[in-house]
Amino acid sequence: MDQDLVEALEFLLGRDDDGALFDRETPEGGYRSQGLENALKTIRRKLRARPD
């Protein structure tokens, strides 16, 4: 798997002590940060570029 994709997935899959997904770059209960938006764009771009 591409290293950029792996890093983006690891960013998205951060979990708090209760196991809930969280955005590491915003205050508690915050909106999506630019970092999360960038990670989502990376994943979408990599998935579109994958050969079938």
C-alpha distance matrix in Angstrom:
0.0 3.8 6.4 8.6 7.0 6.8 10.3 11.5 11.0 12.7 15.3 16.0 16.2 19.0 22.0 25.6 27.9 28.7 25.1 25.2 22.4 23.5 22.9 23.1 24.8 27.8 30.9 31.3 31.5 30.4 28.8 25.2 24.8 23.6 20.6 19.7 20.5 18.2 15.2 16.1 16.4 13.0 11.5 14.1 13.6 9.9 10.8 13.9 12.4 10.3 12.6 14.4
3.8 0.0 3.8 5.5 5.3 6.4 8.8 10.1 10.8 12.5 14.5 15.6 16.6 19.0 22.4 25.9 28.5 29.5 26.1 25.8 22.7 23.2 22.0 22.0 23.2 26.3 29.7 30.4 30.7 29.3 27.5 23.8 23.0 21.3 18.4 18.0 18.5 15.8 13.3 14.7 14.4 10.7 10.2 12.9 11.7 8.3 10.5 13.1 11.2 10.3 13.1 15.7
6.4 3.8 0.0 3.8 5.4 5.0 6.1 8.6 9.8 10.5 12.3 14.3 15.3 17.0 20.5 23.8 26.4 27.8 24.6 24.5 21.3 21.5 20.2 19.6 20.8 24.1 27.4 28.3 29.0 27.6 26.1 22.6 21.3 19.7 16.5 16.6 17.7 14.8 12.3 14.6 14.7 10.9 11.1 14.4 13.4 10.6 13.2 15.9 14.3 13.9 16.9 19.4
8.6 5.5 3.8 0.0 3.8 5.5 5.2 6.2 8.7 10.0 10.6 12.5 14.3 16.0 19.8 22.9 26.0 27.2 24.1 23.4 20.0 19.7 17.9 17.5 18.3 21.5 24.9 26.1 26.6 24.8 23.1 19.4 18.1 16.2 13.2 13.5 14.2 11.0 9.0 11.4 11.1 7.4 8.5 11.7 10.6 8.7 11.7 14.1 13.0 13.5 16.9 19.4
7.0 5.3 5.4 3.8 0.0 3.8 5.4 5.1 6.1 8.6 9.8 10.6 12.2 14.6 18.1 21.6 24.6 25.4 22.0 21.3 17.9 18.2 16.9 17.3 18.5 21.3 24.7 25.4 25.5 24.0 22.2 18.5 18.0 16.6 13.7 12.9 13.5 11.2 8.2 9.6 10.1 6.6 5.9 9.4 9.3 6.8 9.0 12.0 11.6 11.5 15.0 17.0
6.8 6.4 5.0 5.5 3.8 0.0 3.8 5.5 5.2 6.2 8.6 10.0 10.5 12.7 16.1 19.5 22.2 23.2 19.9 19.7 16.7 17.2 16.5 16.4 18.2 21.2 24.3 24.7 25.2 24.1 22.9 19.4 18.8 18.0 14.6 13.8 15.4 13.4 10.0 11.9 13.2 10.0 8.9 12.6 13.0 10.4 12.0 15.4 14.9 14.2 17.4 19.1
10.3 8.8 6.1 5.2 5.4 3.8 0.0 3.8 5.4 5.1 6.2 8.7 9.9 11.2 14.9 18.0 20.9 22.4 19.3 19.0 15.7 15.5 14.2 13.5 15.0 18.3 21.4 22.2 23.1 21.7 20.7 17.3 16.1 15.2 11.6 11.5 13.5 11.3 8.3 11.2 12.5 9.6 9.7 13.5 13.8 12.1 14.2 17.2 16.9 16.9 20.4 22.3
11.5 10.1 8.6 6.2 5.1 5.5 3.8 0.0 3.8 5.5 5.1 6.3 8.7 10.5 14.1 17.3 20.6 21.6 18.5 17.4 13.9 13.6 12.0 12.2 13.5 16.3 19.7 20.4 20.7 19.2 17.7 14.2 13.4 12.6 9.3 8.4 10.1 8.3 4.8 7.4 9.2 6.9 6.8 10.4 11.4 10.4 12.2 15.1 15.5 15.8 19.5 21.2
11.0 10.8 9.8 8.7 6.1 5.2 5.4 3.8 0.0 3.8 5.3 5.1 6.0 8.8 12.1 15.7 18.7 19.3 15.9 15.2 11.9 12.6 12.1 12.8 14.9 17.4 20.3 20.4 20.5 19.6 18.4 15.1 15.2 15.1 12.0 10.1 12.1 11.2 7.4 8.6 11.2 9.3 7.6 11.1 12.9 11.4 12.1 15.5 16.3 15.8 19.3 20.4
12.7 12.5 10.5 10.0 8.6 6.2 5.1 5.5 3.8 0.0 3.8 5.5 5.2 6.6 10.0 13.4 16.2 17.4 14.3 14.1 11.2 11.6 11.3 11.1 13.7 16.5 19.1 19.1 19.9 19.3 18.7 15.8 15.4 15.7 12.2 11.0 13.8 12.9 9.4 11.5 14.1 12.2 11.1 14.8 16.3 14.7 15.7 19.2 19.7 19.2 22.6 23.7
15.3 14.5 12.3 10.6 9.8 8.6 6.2 5.1 5.3 3.8 0.0 3.8 5.6 5.8 9.6 12.5 15.8 17.1 14.4 13.4 10.1 9.3 8.1 7.8 10.0 12.9 15.7 16.2 17.0 16.0 15.3 12.4 11.7 12.2 8.7 7.6 10.8 10.3 7.2 9.7 12.5 11.3 11.0 14.4 16.0 15.3 16.5 19.6 20.4 20.5 24.2 25.5
16.0 15.6 14.3 12.5 10.6 10.0 8.7 6.3 5.1 5.5 3.8 0.0 3.8 5.6 8.7 11.9 15.4 15.8 12.9 11.3 7.6 7.7 7.2 8.6 10.9 12.9 15.6 15.4 15.4 14.7 13.7 10.8 11.3 12.3 9.6 7.0 9.9 10.4 7.2 8.1 11.6 11.2 10.0 12.9 15.3 14.9 15.3 18.3 19.8 19.9 23.4 24.3
16.2 16.6 15.3 14.3 12.2 10.5 9.9 8.7 6.0 5.2 5.6 3.8 0.0 3.8 6.2 9.9 12.9 13.3 10.0 9.3 6.3 7.8 8.9 9.9 13.1 14.9 16.9 16.1 16.3 16.4 16.1 13.7 14.4 15.9 13.0 10.6 13.6 14.1 10.8 11.5 15.1 14.3 12.5 15.5 18.0 17.0 17.1 20.4 21.8 21.2 24.6 25.1
19.0 19.0 17.0 16.0 14.6 12.7 11.2 10.5 8.8 6.6 5.8 5.6 3.8 0.0 3.8 7.0 10.1 11.3 8.7 8.3 5.8 6.0 7.3 7.3 11.0 12.8 14.4 13.6 14.5 14.9 15.3 13.4 13.7 15.6 12.7 11.0 14.5 15.2 12.3 13.7 17.2 16.5 15.4 18.4 20.7 20.0 20.4 23.7 24.9 24.6 28.0 28.7
22.0 22.4 20.5 19.8 18.1 16.1 14.9 14.1 12.1 10.0 9.6 8.7 6.2 3.8 0.0 3.8 6.7 7.5 5.1 5.2 4.5 5.8 8.7 9.1 12.9 13.8 14.5 12.7 13.6 14.9 16.0 14.9 15.8 18.2 15.8 13.8 17.3 18.4 15.7 16.6 20.2 19.9 18.5 21.3 23.9 23.2 23.2 26.5 28.0 27.4 30.8 31.1
25.6 25.9 23.8 22.9 21.6 19.5 18.0 17.3 15.7 13.4 12.5 11.9 9.9 7.0 3.8 0.0 3.8 5.4 5.2 5.5 6.6 6.7 9.7 9.6 13.2 13.4 13.1 10.9 12.3 14.3 16.2 15.9 16.7 19.6 17.5 15.9 19.4 20.8 18.5 19.5 23.1 23.0 21.9 24.6 27.2 26.7 26.8 30.0 31.5 31.1 34.5 34.8
27.9 28.5 26.4 26.0 24.6 22.2 20.9 20.6 18.7 16.2 15.8 15.4 12.9 10.1 6.7 3.8 0.0 3.8 5.5 7.5 9.8 10.4 13.5 13.2 16.6 16.8 16.0 13.4 15.0 17.4 19.6 19.6 20.5 23.4 21.2 19.7 23.2 24.6 22.1 23.1 26.8 26.5 25.3 28.0 30.6 29.9 29.9 33.2 34.7 34.0 37.2 37.4
28.7 29.5 27.8 27.2 25.4 23.2 22.4 21.6 19.3 17.4 17.1 15.8 13.3 11.3 7.5 5.4 3.8 0.0 3.8 5.6 9.0 10.5 14.1 14.8 18.1 17.7 16.9 13.8 14.4 17.3 19.3 19.5 21.0 24.2 22.3 20.2 23.4 25.2 22.7 23.1 26.9 27.0 25.4 27.7 30.7 30.1 29.6 32.9 34.7 33.9 37.0 36.9
25.1 26.1 24.6 24.1 22.0 19.9 19.3 18.5 15.9 14.3 14.4 12.9 10.0 8.7 5.1 5.2 5.5 3.8 0.0 3.8 6.5 9.1 12.7 13.7 17.3 17.4 17.4 14.6 15.0 17.3 18.6 18.2 19.8 22.5 20.4 18.0 21.2 22.8 20.0 20.3 24.0 23.9 22.0 24.4 27.4 26.6 26.1 29.4 31.2 30.2 33.3 33.1
25.2 25.8 24.5 23.4 21.3 19.7 19.0 17.4 15.2 14.1 13.4 11.3 9.3 8.3 5.2 5.5 7.5 5.6 3.8 0.0 3.8 6.3 10.1 11.9 15.1 14.8 14.8 12.0 11.8 14.0 15.1 14.9 16.8 19.8 18.2 15.5 18.5 20.5 18.0 18.0 21.8 22.2 20.4 22.5 25.6 25.3 24.7 27.7 29.8 29.3 32.5 32.3
22.4 22.7 21.3 20.0 17.9 16.7 15.7 13.9 11.9 11.2 10.1 7.6 6.3 5.8 4.5 6.6 9.8 9.0 6.5 3.8 0.0 3.8 7.1 9.3 12.5 12.6 13.6 11.6 11.2 12.4 12.9 11.9 13.7 16.4 14.6 11.8 14.8 16.7 14.2 14.2 18.0 18.4 16.8 19.0 22.0 21.8 21.5 24.4 26.4 26.1 29.5 29.6
23.5 23.2 21.5 19.7 18.2 17.2 15.5 13.6 12.6 11.6 9.3 7.7 7.8 6.0 5.8 6.7 10.4 10.5 9.1 6.3 3.8 0.0 3.8 6.1 8.9 8.9 10.0 8.5 8.7 9.3 10.2 9.4 10.7 13.7 12.1 9.9 13.1 15.1 13.2 13.8 17.3 18.0 17.2 19.3 22.0 22.2 22.4 25.1 27.0 27.2 30.8 31.3
22.9 22.0 20.2 17.9 16.9 16.5 14.2 12.0 12.1 11.3 8.1 7.2 8.9 7.3 8.7 9.7 13.5 14.1 12.7 10.1 7.1 3.8 0.0 3.8 5.6 6.1 8.4 8.5 8.9 8.0 8.2 6.6 7.1 10.0 8.6 6.7 10.1 12.0 10.8 11.8 15.0 15.8 15.7 17.8 20.2 20.8 21.4 23.9 25.6 26.3 29.9 30.8
23.1 22.0 19.6 17.5 17.3 16.4 13.5 12.2 12.8 11.1 7.8 8.6 9.9 7.3 9.1 9.6 13.2 14.8 13.7 11.9 9.3 6.1 3.8 0.0 3.8 6.0 8.2 9.0 10.8 9.9 10.7 9.3 8.3 10.7 8.5 8.3 11.9 12.9 11.8 13.8 16.6 16.8 17.2 19.8 21.6 21.9 23.1 25.7 26.9 27.6 31.3 32.5
24.8 23.2 20.8 18.3 18.5 18.2 15.0 13.5 14.9 13.7 10.0 10.9 13.1 11.0 12.9 13.2 16.6 18.1 17.3 15.1 12.5 8.9 5.6 3.8 0.0 3.8 7.0 9.3 11.0 8.9 9.4 8.2 5.9 8.1 6.9 7.8 10.8 11.8 11.9 14.0 16.2 16.8 17.9 20.1 21.6 22.5 24.0 26.1 27.3 28.5 32.3 33.7
27.8 26.3 24.1 21.5 21.3 21.2 18.3 16.3 17.4 16.5 12.9 12.9 14.9 12.8 13.8 13.4 16.8 17.7 17.4 14.8 12.6 8.9 6.1 6.0 3.8 0.0 3.8 6.5 7.8 5.3 6.7 7.0 5.8 9.2 9.3 9.4 11.8 13.8 14.2 15.5 17.8 19.1 20.0 21.7 23.6 24.8 25.9 27.8 29.5 30.7 34.5 35.7
30.9 29.7 27.4 24.9 24.7 24.3 21.4 19.7 20.3 19.1 15.7 15.6 16.9 14.4 14.5 13.1 16.0 16.9 17.4 14.8 13.6 10.0 8.4 8.2 7.0 3.8 0.0 3.8 6.2 5.2 8.2 9.9 9.4 12.8 13.1 13.0 15.4 17.6 17.8 19.0 21.5 22.8 23.4 25.1 27.2 28.3 29.3 31.3 33.1 34.2 37.9 38.9
31.3 30.4 28.3 26.1 25.4 24.7 22.2 20.4 20.4 19.1 16.2 15.4 16.1 13.6 12.7 10.9 13.4 13.8 14.6 12.0 11.6 8.5 8.5 9.0 9.3 6.5 3.8 0.0 3.8 5.4 8.9 10.9 11.6 15.3 15.2 14.3 16.9 19.4 19.0 19.7 22.7 24.0 24.1 25.7 28.2 29.1 29.7 31.9 33.9 34.6 38.3 39.0
31.5 30.7 29.0 26.6 25.5 25.2 23.1 20.7 20.5 19.9 17.0 15.4 16.3 14.5 13.6 12.3 15.0 14.4 15.0 11.8 11.2 8.7 8.9 10.8 11.0 7.8 6.2 3.8 0.0 3.8 6.9 9.5 11.3 15.1 15.6 14.0 16.0 19.1 18.8 18.8 21.7 23.5 23.3 24.5 27.3 28.5 28.6 30.7 33.0 33.8 37.3 37.8
30.4 29.3 27.6 24.8 24.0 24.1 21.7 19.2 19.6 19.3 16.0 14.7 16.4 14.9 14.9 14.3 17.4 17.3 17.3 14.0 12.4 9.3 8.0 9.9 8.9 5.3 5.2 5.4 3.8 0.0 3.7 6.7 8.1 11.8 12.8 11.7 13.3 16.3 16.6 16.7 19.3 21.3 21.6 22.6 25.1 26.6 27.1 28.8 31.0 32.2 35.8 36.6
28.8 27.5 26.1 23.1 22.2 22.9 20.7 17.7 18.4 18.7 15.3 13.7 16.1 15.3 16.0 16.2 19.6 19.3 18.6 15.1 12.9 10.2 8.2 10.7 9.4 6.7 8.2 8.9 6.9 3.7 0.0 3.8 6.2 9.5 11.2 9.6 10.4 13.8 14.4 14.0 16.3 18.7 19.1 19.7 22.1 24.0 24.4 25.8 28.2 29.6 33.2 33.9
25.2 23.8 22.6 19.4 18.5 19.4 17.3 14.2 15.1 15.8 12.4 10.8 13.7 13.4 14.9 15.9 19.6 19.5 18.2 14.9 11.9 9.4 6.6 9.3 8.2 7.0 9.9 10.9 9.5 6.7 3.8 0.0 3.8 6.7 8.0 6.0 6.7 10.1 10.7 10.4 12.7 15.0 15.5 16.2 18.5 20.3 20.9 22.4 24.6 26.0 29.6 30.6
24.8 23.0 21.3 18.1 18.0 18.8 16.1 13.4 15.2 15.4 11.7 11.3 14.4 13.7 15.8 16.7 20.5 21.0 19.8 16.8 13.7 10.7 7.1 8.3 5.9 5.8 9.4 11.6 11.3 8.1 6.2 3.8 0.0 3.8 5.3 5.3 6.4 8.7 9.9 10.8 12.6 14.4 15.7 16.9 18.5 20.2 21.5 22.9 24.6 26.3 30.0 31.4
23.6 21.3 19.7 16.2 16.6 18.0 15.2 12.6 15.1 15.7 12.2 12.3 15.9 15.6 18.2 19.6 23.4 24.2 22.5 19.8 16.4 13.7 10.0 10.7 8.1 9.2 12.8 15.3 15.1 11.8 9.5 6.7 3.8 0.0 3.8 5.4 5.0 6.1 8.6 9.8 10.4 12.2 14.3 15.3 16.3 18.2 20.0 21.1 22.4 24.5 28.2 29.9
20.6 18.4 16.5 13.2 13.7 14.6 11.6 9.3 12.0 12.2 8.7 9.6 13.0 12.7 15.8 17.5 21.2 22.3 20.4 18.2 14.6 12.1 8.6 8.5 6.9 9.3 13.1 15.2 15.6 12.8 11.2 8.0 5.3 3.8 0.0 3.8 5.4 5.1 6.2 8.7 9.9 10.6 12.5 14.4 15.3 16.5 18.5 20.1 21.2 22.8 26.6 28.4
19.7 18.0 16.6 13.5 12.9 13.8 11.5 8.4 10.1 11.0 7.6 7.0 10.6 11.0 13.8 15.9 19.7 20.2 18.0 15.5 11.8 9.9 6.7 8.3 7.8 9.4 13.0 14.3 14.0 11.7 9.6 6.0 5.3 5.4 3.8 0.0 3.8 5.3 5.0 6.2 8.6 9.8 10.7 12.4 14.2 15.4 16.6 18.5 20.0 21.4 25.1 26.5
20.5 18.5 17.7 14.2 13.5 15.4 13.5 10.1 12.1 13.8 10.8 9.9 13.6 14.5 17.3 19.4 23.2 23.4 21.2 18.5 14.8 13.1 10.1 11.9 10.8 11.8 15.4 16.9 16.0 13.3 10.4 6.7 6.4 5.0 5.4 3.8 0.0 3.8 5.4 5.2 6.3 8.7 10.1 10.7 12.3 14.3 15.5 16.7 18.5 20.3 24.0 25.4
18.2 15.8 14.8 11.0 11.2 13.4 11.3 8.3 11.2 12.9 10.3 10.4 14.1 15.2 18.4 20.8 24.6 25.2 22.8 20.5 16.7 15.1 12.0 12.9 11.8 13.8 17.6 19.4 19.1 16.3 13.8 10.1 8.7 6.1 5.1 5.3 3.8 0.0 3.8 5.5 5.1 6.2 8.7 10.0 10.5 12.2 14.3 15.4 16.5 18.5 22.2 24.2
15.2 13.3 12.3 9.0 8.2 10.0 8.3 4.8 7.4 9.4 7.2 7.2 10.8 12.3 15.7 18.5 22.1 22.7 20.0 18.0 14.2 13.2 10.8 11.8 11.9 14.2 17.8 19.0 18.8 16.6 14.4 10.7 9.9 8.6 6.2 5.0 5.4 3.8 0.0 3.8 5.4 5.1 6.3 8.7 9.9 10.6 12.3 14.4 15.5 16.7 20.5 22.2
16.1 14.7 14.6 11.4 9.6 11.9 11.2 7.4 8.6 11.5 9.7 8.1 11.5 13.7 16.6 19.5 23.1 23.1 20.3 18.0 14.2 13.8 11.8 13.8 14.0 15.5 19.0 19.7 18.8 16.7 14.0 10.4 10.8 9.8 8.7 6.2 5.2 5.5 3.8 0.0 3.8 5.4 5.2 6.2 8.6 10.0 10.7 12.4 14.3 15.7 19.3 20.5
16.4 14.4 14.7 11.1 10.1 13.2 12.5 9.2 11.2 14.1 12.5 11.6 15.1 17.2 20.2 23.1 26.8 26.9 24.0 21.8 18.0 17.3 15.0 16.6 16.2 17.8 21.5 22.7 21.7 19.3 16.3 12.7 12.6 10.4 9.9 8.6 6.3 5.1 5.4 3.8 0.0 3.8 5.5 5.2 6.0 8.5 9.9 10.6 12.3 14.4 18.0 19.7
13.0 10.7 10.9 7.4 6.6 10.0 9.6 6.9 9.3 12.2 11.3 11.2 14.3 16.5 19.9 23.0 26.5 27.0 23.9 22.2 18.4 18.0 15.8 16.8 16.8 19.1 22.8 24.0 23.5 21.3 18.7 15.0 14.4 12.2 10.6 9.8 8.7 6.2 5.1 5.4 3.8 0.0 3.8 5.5 5.2 6.1 8.5 10.0 10.6 12.4 16.1 18.2
11.5 10.2 11.1 8.5 5.9 8.9 9.7 6.8 7.6 11.1 11.0 10.0 12.5 15.4 18.5 21.9 25.3 25.4 22.0 20.4 16.8 17.2 15.7 17.2 17.9 20.0 23.4 24.1 23.3 21.6 19.1 15.5 15.7 14.3 12.5 10.7 10.1 8.7 6.3 5.2 5.5 3.8 0.0 3.8 5.5 5.2 6.1 8.6 9.9 10.7 14.5 15.9
14.1 12.9 14.4 11.7 9.4 12.6 13.5 10.4 11.1 14.8 14.4 12.9 15.5 18.4 21.3 24.6 28.0 27.7 24.4 22.5 19.0 19.3 17.8 19.8 20.1 21.7 25.1 25.7 24.5 22.6 19.7 16.2 16.9 15.3 14.4 12.4 10.7 10.0 8.7 6.2 5.2 5.5 3.8 0.0 3.8 5.5 5.2 6.2 8.7 10.2 13.6 14.8
13.6 11.7 13.4 10.6 9.3 13.0 13.8 11.4 12.9 16.3 16.0 15.3 18.0 20.7 23.9 27.2 30.6 30.7 27.4 25.6 22.0 22.0 20.2 21.6 21.6 23.6 27.2 28.2 27.3 25.1 22.1 18.5 18.5 16.3 15.3 14.2 12.3 10.5 9.9 8.6 6.0 5.2 5.5 3.8 0.0 3.8 5.5 5.3 6.3 8.9 12.3 14.4
9.9 8.3 10.6 8.7 6.8 10.4 12.1 10.4 11.4 14.7 15.3 14.9 17.0 20.0 23.2 26.7 29.9 30.1 26.6 25.3 21.8 22.2 20.8 21.9 22.5 24.8 28.3 29.1 28.5 26.6 24.0 20.3 20.2 18.2 16.5 15.4 14.3 12.2 10.6 10.0 8.5 6.1 5.2 5.5 3.8 0.0 3.8 5.5 5.1 6.3 10.1 12.4
10.8 10.5 13.2 11.7 9.0 12.0 14.2 12.2 12.1 15.7 16.5 15.3 17.1 20.4 23.2 26.8 29.9 29.6 26.1 24.7 21.5 22.4 21.4 23.1 24.0 25.9 29.3 29.7 28.6 27.1 24.4 20.9 21.5 20.0 18.5 16.6 15.5 14.3 12.3 10.7 9.9 8.5 6.1 5.2 5.5 3.8 0.0 3.8 5.4 5.3 8.8 10.0
13.9 13.1 15.9 14.1 12.0 15.4 17.2 15.1 15.5 19.2 19.6 18.3 20.4 23.7 26.5 30.0 33.2 32.9 29.4 27.7 24.4 25.1 23.9 25.7 26.1 27.8 31.3 31.9 30.7 28.8 25.8 22.4 22.9 21.1 20.1 18.5 16.7 15.4 14.4 12.4 10.6 10.0 8.6 6.2 5.3 5.5 3.8 0.0 3.8 5.6 8.2 9.7
12.4 11.2 14.3 13.0 11.6 14.9 16.9 15.5 16.3 19.7 20.4 19.8 21.8 24.9 28.0 31.5 34.7 34.7 31.2 29.8 26.4 27.0 25.6 26.9 27.3 29.5 33.1 33.9 33.0 31.0 28.2 24.6 24.6 22.4 21.2 20.0 18.5 16.5 15.5 14.3 12.3 10.6 9.9 8.7 6.3 5.1 5.4 3.8 0.0 3.8 6.4 9.2
10.3 10.3 13.9 13.5 11.5 14.2 16.9 15.8 15.8 19.2 20.5 19.9 21.2 24.6 27.4 31.1 34.0 33.9 30.2 29.3 26.1 27.2 26.3 27.6 28.5 30.7 34.2 34.6 33.8 32.2 29.6 26.0 26.3 24.5 22.8 21.4 20.3 18.5 16.7 15.7 14.4 12.4 10.7 10.2 8.9 6.3 5.3 5.6 3.8 0.0 3.8 6.3
12.6 13.1 16.9 16.9 15.0 17.4 20.4 19.5 19.3 22.6 24.2 23.4 24.6 28.0 30.8 34.5 37.2 37.0 33.3 32.5 29.5 30.8 29.9 31.3 32.3 34.5 37.9 38.3 37.3 35.8 33.2 29.6 30.0 28.2 26.6 25.1 24.0 22.2 20.5 19.3 18.0 16.1 14.5 13.6 12.3 10.1 8.8 8.2 6.4 3.8 0.0 3.8
14.4 15.7 19.4 19.4 17.0 19.1 22.3 21.2 20.4 23.7 25.5 24.3 25.1 28.7 31.1 34.8 37.4 36.9 33.1 32.3 29.6 31.3 30.8 32.5 33.7 35.7 38.9 39.0 37.8 36.6 33.9 30.6 31.4 29.9 28.4 26.5 25.4 24.2 22.2 20.5 19.7 18.2 15.9 14.8 14.4 12.4 10.0 9.7 9.2 6.3 3.8 0.0
